Amino acid sequence: MSKHIEFATRIGTCGGEVAEPEGTAKAGAVVVVHDWRGIDDEMRAKVSRFAREGFLVLAPDLHHGKVATNDEEAQKLMSVFDFAGAVGEIGSAVQWIKKQPRSNGKVGVVGFSLGGALTFATTSFVPGISCAIPFYGVVETSRLDLDKMTAPIQAHFVPHDDWVDPGKVRQIQEALEARGRSMDLHIYEAARHSFMGERDRATYDEPSAKKAWERALSFLHQHLG
């Protein structure tokens, strides 16, 4: 079960949900980046699940206490969302969790939808990340510093998405390959954007979600220990 904490950023403080794995041994850390609705019960459940899998976990609250209960409210939150500021707060979250007593010093970033786009940006602008896993969220290559994207990336998308063009993900993949790096890209048979989102049974796709969880956990254990 996660608990609320406050951590320091470059311009103040940011709240978040943190959870520790069982035992007392050091563990790899995961920063979970929420989707456009914010830190709701579903995001807390994901934090707890990563902790049960053996990771030290922190989900920074990039909406600063506000939570949307539907897409209309989420749109309003996005109208005032500071994307660059959020990347900075994720960077502070990475540094905070890396210094915790249970951390082994390795940190991965995992994000969903908005959080997926922020995860791509984080690999470009936040140093010291051991791996990154964006779920169905992407940014334009022109907004990234591709030369700085050295962390291993595993990306998860669907072929037909009303919100995200998978072609943009392939552009990032090709740009990284041109620089001698690679990105694991998985495309699922799920029909809708947020196939990992259990809050909406109309978009949740259990077979794809199960496969994606297995791949993501394996990737995290590979790079974080």
C-alpha positions as CSV (number, residue, x, y, z in Angstrom):
1,M,0.0,0.0,0.0
2,S,1.4,3.4,-1.0
3,K,1.6,6.5,1.2
4,H,1.8,10.2,0.5
5,I,5.1,12.0,0.8
6,E,6.5,15.4,-0.2
7,F,9.9,15.8,-1.9
8,A,12.0,18.8,-2.8
9,T,12.2,20.1,-6.4
10,R,14.3,22.9,-7.9
11,I,11.5,25.4,-7.3
12,G,9.8,24.1,-4.2
13,T,8.1,20.8,-3.3
14,C,6.0,18.2,-5.0
15,G,3.7,15.5,-3.6
16,G,3.7,11.9,-4.5
17,E,2.8,8.3,-3.6
18,V,5.6,6.0,-2.5
19,A,5.6,2.3,-1.8
20,E,8.4,-0.1,-0.7
21,P,8.9,-3.8,-1.5
22,E,8.8,-6.4,1.2
23,G,11.9,-7.0,3.2
24,T,14.8,-4.7,4.0
25,A,17.2,-5.4,1.0
26,K,18.0,-2.7,-1.4
27,A,16.0,-2.7,-4.6
28,G,15.7,-1.0,-8.0
29,A,13.5,2.1,-8.1
30,V,10.7,3.0,-10.4
31,V,9.2,6.4,-11.0
32,V,5.6,6.0,-12.2
33,V,4.3,8.9,-14.2
34,H,0.5,9.2,-14.1
35,D,-1.9,9.8,-17.0
36,W,-3.9,13.0,-17.6
37,R,-6.3,12.3,-14.7
38,G,-3.6,12.4,-12.0
39,I,-3.0,10.3,-8.9
40,D,-6.2,8.4,-8.5
41,D,-7.0,4.9,-7.2
42,E,-5.8,3.3,-10.4
43,M,-2.4,5.0,-10.3
44,R,-2.1,4.1,-6.6
45,A,-2.8,0.5,-7.6
46,K,-0.1,0.5,-10.1
47,V,2.4,1.9,-7.6
48,S,1.5,-0.9,-5.2
49,R,1.8,-3.5,-7.9
50,F,5.3,-2.4,-8.9
51,A,6.2,-2.5,-5.2
52,R,4.8,-6.1,-4.8
53,E,7.1,-7.0,-7.8
54,G,10.1,-6.0,-5.7
55,F,10.7,-2.3,-6.6
56,L,10.9,0.8,-4.6
57,V,8.3,3.1,-6.2
58,L,7.4,6.8,-6.4
59,A,4.6,8.4,-8.4
60,P,5.0,12.2,-8.4
61,D,1.8,14.2,-8.4
62,L,2.2,16.4,-11.4
63,H,-1.3,17.9,-11.0
64,H,-0.4,19.0,-7.5
65,G,-3.4,17.6,-5.6
66,K,-6.0,17.9,-8.4
67,V,-7.6,14.7,-9.7
68,A,-9.9,14.3,-12.7
69,T,-12.8,11.9,-12.5
70,N,-13.7,12.0,-16.2
71,D,-12.2,13.1,-19.5
72,E,-13.8,16.5,-19.4
73,E,-12.1,17.3,-16.1
74,A,-8.9,15.9,-17.4
75,Q,-9.0,18.2,-20.4
76,K,-9.3,21.2,-18.1
77,L,-6.3,20.1,-16.1
78,M,-4.3,19.7,-19.4
79,S,-5.2,23.3,-20.5
80,V,-3.0,24.6,-17.7
81,F,-0.5,21.8,-17.6
82,D,3.2,22.8,-17.6
83,F,4.9,20.0,-19.6
84,A,8.4,21.3,-19.2
85,G,7.9,21.9,-15.5
86,A,6.6,18.3,-15.1
87,V,9.7,16.9,-16.7
88,G,11.7,18.9,-14.1
89,E,9.6,17.5,-11.3
90,I,10.1,13.9,-12.6
91,G,13.9,14.6,-12.6
92,S,13.6,15.7,-9.0
93,A,11.6,12.5,-8.3
94,V,14.4,10.4,-9.9
95,Q,17.0,12.1,-7.7
96,W,14.9,11.8,-4.5
97,I,14.2,8.1,-4.8
98,K,17.7,7.3,-5.9
99,K,19.0,8.6,-2.5
100,Q,16.5,6.6,-0.4
101,P,18.0,3.9,1.9
102,R,16.1,1.1,0.1
103,S,17.4,2.2,-3.3
104,N,20.2,0.3,-5.1
105,G,21.0,3.5,-7.1
106,K,19.2,2.4,-10.3
107,V,16.0,4.1,-11.4
108,G,13.6,3.4,-14.2
109,V,10.7,5.6,-15.4
110,V,7.4,4.2,-16.4
111,G,4.6,6.4,-17.8
112,F,1.0,6.0,-19.1
113,S,-0.5,8.2,-21.9
114,L,0.5,11.7,-20.8
115,G,3.0,9.9,-18.6
116,G,4.3,8.0,-21.6
117,A,5.0,11.3,-23.4
118,L,6.7,12.6,-20.3
119,T,8.7,9.4,-20.1
120,F,10.1,10.0,-23.6
121,A,10.9,13.6,-22.7
122,T,12.6,12.4,-19.4
123,T,14.9,10.1,-21.3
124,S,16.0,13.2,-23.3
125,F,16.4,15.8,-20.5
126,V,16.9,13.9,-17.2
127,P,20.3,12.2,-16.7
128,G,20.9,9.2,-14.6
129,I,18.0,7.0,-15.7
130,S,18.7,3.3,-16.1
131,C,15.7,2.5,-18.3
132,A,12.3,3.9,-19.5
133,I,9.0,2.4,-20.4
134,P,6.4,4.7,-22.1
135,F,2.9,3.4,-22.6
136,Y,0.9,4.9,-25.4
137,G,2.3,8.4,-25.2
138,V,4.8,10.2,-27.4
139,V,6.3,13.6,-28.3
140,E,7.6,15.0,-31.6
141,T,11.2,14.1,-32.3
142,S,11.8,17.9,-32.8
143,R,11.1,18.4,-29.0
144,L,13.7,15.7,-28.0
145,D,17.4,15.8,-27.7
146,L,18.0,12.4,-29.4
147,D,21.7,12.4,-28.7
148,K,21.0,12.4,-25.0
149,M,18.5,9.5,-25.1
150,T,20.9,6.7,-24.1
151,A,18.8,4.8,-21.6
152,P,17.2,1.5,-22.8
153,I,13.6,2.1,-23.8
154,Q,10.7,-0.4,-24.1
155,A,7.6,1.2,-25.7
156,H,4.0,-0.1,-25.7
157,F,1.4,1.1,-28.3
158,V,-1.7,0.0,-30.3
159,P,-1.8,0.2,-34.1
160,H,-4.8,2.5,-34.4
161,D,-5.0,5.2,-31.7
162,D,-7.3,8.2,-31.7
163,W,-4.8,10.1,-29.4
164,V,-1.3,8.9,-30.5
165,D,0.2,8.3,-34.0
166,P,2.3,5.1,-33.7
167,G,4.2,6.5,-36.7
168,K,5.8,9.1,-34.4
169,V,7.1,6.3,-32.2
170,R,8.7,4.6,-35.2
171,Q,10.3,7.9,-36.1
172,I,12.0,8.0,-32.6
173,Q,13.0,4.3,-33.0
174,E,14.6,5.0,-36.4
175,A,16.3,8.1,-35.2
176,L,17.8,6.1,-32.3
177,E,18.9,3.3,-34.6
178,A,20.6,5.8,-36.8
179,R,22.7,6.7,-33.7
180,G,23.6,3.1,-33.0
181,R,21.0,2.6,-30.3
182,S,17.8,0.7,-30.1
183,M,14.3,0.8,-28.7
184,D,12.0,-2.2,-28.0
185,L,8.7,-1.4,-29.6
186,H,5.6,-3.6,-28.9
187,I,2.4,-3.1,-30.8
188,Y,-0.7,-4.8,-29.4
189,E,-4.0,-6.0,-30.8
190,A,-5.9,-3.9,-28.4
191,A,-8.4,-1.6,-30.1
192,R,-8.2,1.4,-27.9
193,H,-5.6,3.9,-26.5
194,S,-5.6,3.2,-22.8
195,F,-5.5,-0.6,-22.9
196,M,-3.8,-0.8,-19.5
197,G,-6.4,1.4,-17.8
198,E,-8.6,-0.7,-15.6
199,R,-10.8,2.2,-14.6
200,D,-12.6,2.1,-17.9
201,R,-13.7,-1.4,-18.9
202,A,-14.5,-0.1,-22.4
203,T,-10.8,0.5,-23.2
204,Y,-9.1,-2.1,-21.0
205,D,-7.8,-5.1,-22.9
206,E,-6.9,-7.9,-20.5
207,P,-4.8,-10.1,-22.9
208,S,-2.8,-7.2,-24.1
209,A,-2.4,-5.7,-20.6
210,K,-1.2,-9.1,-19.2
211,K,1.4,-9.4,-22.0
212,A,2.5,-5.8,-21.5
213,W,2.9,-6.2,-17.7
214,E,5.1,-9.3,-18.2
215,R,7.3,-7.6,-20.7
216,A,7.6,-4.4,-18.6
217,L,8.5,-6.3,-15.4
218,S,11.1,-8.4,-17.2
219,F,12.6,-5.3,-18.7
220,L,12.7,-3.5,-15.3
221,H,14.3,-6.5,-13.6
222,Q,16.9,-6.7,-16.4
223,H,18.0,-3.1,-16.0
224,L,17.3,-2.4,-12.3
225,G,18.1,-5.7,-10.7
